[in-house]
């Protein structure tokens, strides 16, 4: 894989100490927030031939939030407006507008957006650079 296999949308916020393994490619949608120490892996190793590596792209839709210390495994798609709880390990695709949590992460509930979508969700760290203010 090469740099062109990694795409980052507009208004993306990646917090401190995030780890993005781009070997298999990463696509991050618009207005996505990744919390502290989030880990995204795009490769894995065979159990029988440990030098053998497989790669699979991770994709996030627009307006996705991944909270601190969550781990996303290779080949996962996080649907638009989904939320991943802190310290969760995502091993399966996440449907749009779904909140997942746990190890492994499982759907907890549909989002409570009160009818808001996209920019109406008003991600605090993206609104007028709010994350830069005290």
C-alpha positions in Angstrom: 0.0 0.0 0.0 1.1 3.6 -0.4 0.1 7.0 0.8 -2.6 7.3 -1.9 -4.4 4.5 -0.1 -5.0 6.7 2.9 -7.6 9.4 2.5 -8.7 11.9 5.2 -11.8 14.1 4.8 -12.4 17.7 5.8 -12.7 18.9 9.4 -11.2 15.7 10.9 -9.9 15.8 14.4 -7.3 13.3 15.5 -6.4 13.6 19.2 -3.1 12.9 21.0 -1.3 9.6 20.7 -3.7 8.1 18.1 -2.1 5.2 16.2 -3.1 4.8 12.5 -1.6 1.8 10.8 -2.1 2.6 7.2 -0.5 -0.5 5.6 -3.9 -1.7 4.3 -5.3 1.8 3.7 -7.5 4.1 5.7 -10.4 6.3 4.6 -11.6 8.8 7.1 -14.8 10.7 6.2 -15.6 14.3 6.8 -16.1 15.7 10.3 -14.8 12.6 12.1 -13.3 12.7 15.6 -10.8 10.2 16.9 -10.1 10.4 20.7 -6.9 10.0 22.6 -5.0 6.8 22.0 -7.4 5.4 19.4 -5.8 2.6 17.5 -6.7 1.7 13.9 -5.1 -1.4 12.6 -5.2 -2.4 8.9 -3.0 -5.5 9.0 -2.8 -8.8 10.8 -0.5 -11.8 10.8 -1.3 -15.5 10.1 -1.3 -17.8 13.1 0.3 -20.7 11.1 2.9 -18.6 9.1 3.6 -15.7 11.4 5.7 -13.9 8.8 2.6 -13.8 6.5 0.7 -10.5 6.7 -2.7 -9.7 5.4 -4.0 -6.1 5.0 -7.6 -4.7 4.8 -8.8 -1.1 4.6 -10.6 0.6 7.4 -13.3 3.1 6.4 -15.2 5.6 8.5 -18.3 7.4 7.2 -18.9 11.1 7.8 -19.6 12.4 11.4 -18.2 9.3 13.1 -16.9 9.6 16.7 -14.4 7.2 18.2 -13.7 7.8 21.9 -10.4 7.3 23.7 -8.5 4.1 23.7 -10.9 2.3 21.3 -9.4 -0.2 18.8 -10.6 -0.7 15.3 -9.4 -3.9 13.6 -8.6 -4.5 9.9 -11.3 -4.4 7.3 -13.9 -2.6 9.5 -16.3 0.0 8.2 -17.8 2.5 10.7 -21.1 3.7 9.3 -22.0 7.4 9.0 -22.7 9.1 12.3 -21.8 6.0 14.3 -20.2 6.3 17.8 -17.6 3.9 19.3 -17.4 4.0 23.1 -14.1 4.4 24.9 -12.0 1.3 25.3 -14.1 -0.7 22.8 -12.6 -3.2 20.3 -14.4 -3.1 17.0 -14.3 -6.5 15.3 -17.3 -6.2 13.0 -18.7 -3.4 10.8 -20.8 -0.8 12.6 -24.1 0.3 11.1 -24.8 4.0 10.5 -26.4 5.9 13.4 -25.4 3.2 15.9 -23.7 3.4 19.3 -21.4 0.4 20.0 -19.4 -0.5 23.1 -17.5 -3.3 24.7 -14.9 -5.9 23.9 -15.8 -7.0 21.4 -17.9 -4.0 20.5 -21.6 -4.7 20.1 -24.5 -2.4 19.2 -25.9 -0.8 22.4 -28.6 1.3 20.8 -29.5 3.6 17.9 -28.2 7.2 18.3 -30.4 9.7 20.1 -29.9 12.5 17.7 -33.3 14.2 18.2 -33.6 14.3 14.4 -30.3 16.1 13.9 -28.0 14.9 11.2 -24.6 15.8 9.8 -23.4 19.3 10.7 -26.4 19.7 12.9 -24.8 17.3 15.4 -22.4 20.2 16.2 -19.3 18.3 17.1 -17.8 20.6 19.8 -14.1 20.2 18.7 -15.0 21.1 15.2 -17.3 24.1 15.8 -15.3 27.3 15.1 -12.1 25.7 16.5 -13.7 25.3 19.9 -11.2 22.7 21.0 -8.6 25.5 20.9 -10.3 27.7 23.5 -10.0 27.4 27.2 
